[in-house]
């Protein structure tokens, strides 16, 4: 059975940026943060997953750890042989890319 994009997303939701915590002190996953720009299950070889993503900043001290976690989590899906990550800086990440769930957890858009 070929790997699906939904399976990849489920694993990406288990990866968080440890520097971004919600109001309860829990980490927010990189999917809800809007750090994932594209997921491609290679049609010619569905054991290969290509992920285009960004980080919150070019100097993100947790960048390598996050990338390793992505490779480990996506690689745990049965049928995945290789996970390629391309880090891009355009478009530059900003808080408007947060999902509605993440915005709520982080308190964005709430009036005090």
C-alpha positions as MATLAB code, in Angstrom:
seq = 'XXXXXXXXXXXXXXXXXXXXXXXXXXXXXXXXXXXXXXXXXXXXXXXXXXXXXXXXXXXXXXXXXXXXXXXXXXXXXXXXXXXXXXXXXXXXXXXXXXXXXXXXXXXXXXXX';
ca = [
       0.000    0.000    0.000;
       1.535    3.322   -1.060;
       2.351    6.002    1.466;
      -0.227    8.800    1.585;
       0.186   12.494    2.211;
      -2.169   12.143    5.190;
       0.187    9.610    6.781;
       3.050   12.073    6.367;
       0.990   14.905    7.878;
       0.086   12.712   10.860;
       3.796   12.198   11.540;
       4.641   15.885   11.030;
       2.071   16.726   13.699;
       4.327   14.837   16.134;
       7.272   17.175   15.418;
       7.433   20.423   17.346;
       9.688   23.425   17.664;
      10.698   23.242   21.335;
      11.102   27.018   21.397;
       7.418   27.638   20.629;
       5.121   26.827   23.532;
       1.419   27.523   23.869;
      -0.169   29.255   26.841;
      -0.211   25.931   28.729;
       3.507   25.343   28.143;
       2.947   22.662   25.503;
       4.908   22.678   22.229;
       3.142   23.527   18.975;
       3.753   21.142   16.078;
       5.375   22.262   12.854;
       2.283   21.440   10.782;
       0.050   23.756   12.829;
       2.806   26.377   12.807;
       2.658   26.469    9.013;
       6.304   25.490    8.555;
       5.503   22.822    5.954;
       5.125   24.270    2.464;
       4.879   21.102    0.363;
       4.771   17.321    0.717;
       5.477   15.207   -2.344;
       5.141   11.435   -2.356;
       7.230   10.735   -5.477;
       4.926    9.136   -8.025;
       7.679    7.148   -9.761;
       8.986    5.844   -6.412;
       6.471    6.242   -3.553;
       9.117    5.149   -1.030;
      10.621    8.647   -1.444;
       9.033   11.606    0.342;
      10.115   15.147   -0.493;
       9.242   17.859    2.003;
       9.694   21.582    1.408;
       9.631   23.494    4.654;
      10.968   26.512    6.472;
      11.891   27.433   10.010;
      10.739   30.375   12.104;
      14.061   32.117   11.415;
      17.270   31.464    9.494;
      19.155   31.362   12.786;
      16.757   28.903   14.430;
      18.945   27.065   16.961;
      16.653   24.027   16.840;
      16.642   23.784   13.028;
      18.847   20.707   12.732;
      16.996   18.935   15.535;
      13.636   19.653   13.875;
      14.924   18.321   10.536;
      16.242   15.134   12.157;
      12.901   14.661   13.906;
      11.051   15.066   10.584;
      13.272   12.443    8.919;
      12.832   10.054   11.862;
       9.055   10.480   12.114;
       8.321   10.305    8.395;
      10.808    7.438    8.044;
       8.800    5.463   10.602;
       5.884    5.159    8.163;
       5.817    1.646    6.659;
       6.917    1.895    3.036;
       9.032    5.041    3.382;
      12.599    4.482    2.250;
      13.927    8.021    2.083;
      12.819   11.436    3.301;
      14.329   14.483    1.598;
      13.984   17.881    3.228;
      14.455   21.161    1.410;
      14.667   24.185    3.708;
      13.486   27.336    1.937;
      13.315   30.943    3.089;
      10.766   32.221    0.587;
       8.116   32.849    1.475;
       9.506   33.884    4.817;
       7.568   32.390    7.718;
       5.444   34.760    9.770;
       2.699   34.323   12.391;
      -0.073   34.698    9.792;
       0.934   31.209    8.597;
      -0.171   29.651   11.881;
      -3.251   27.456   11.612;
      -6.391   28.634   13.378;
      -5.730   25.950   16.006;
      -2.204   27.253   16.647;
      -3.374   30.878   16.712;
      -5.910   29.998   19.378;
      -3.395   27.986   21.426;
      -0.869   30.834   21.236;
      -3.414   33.574   21.903;
      -3.105   35.351   18.538;
      -6.034   37.538   17.590;
      -7.603   37.553   21.037;
      -8.495   40.877   22.493;
      -7.285   41.507   25.982;
];
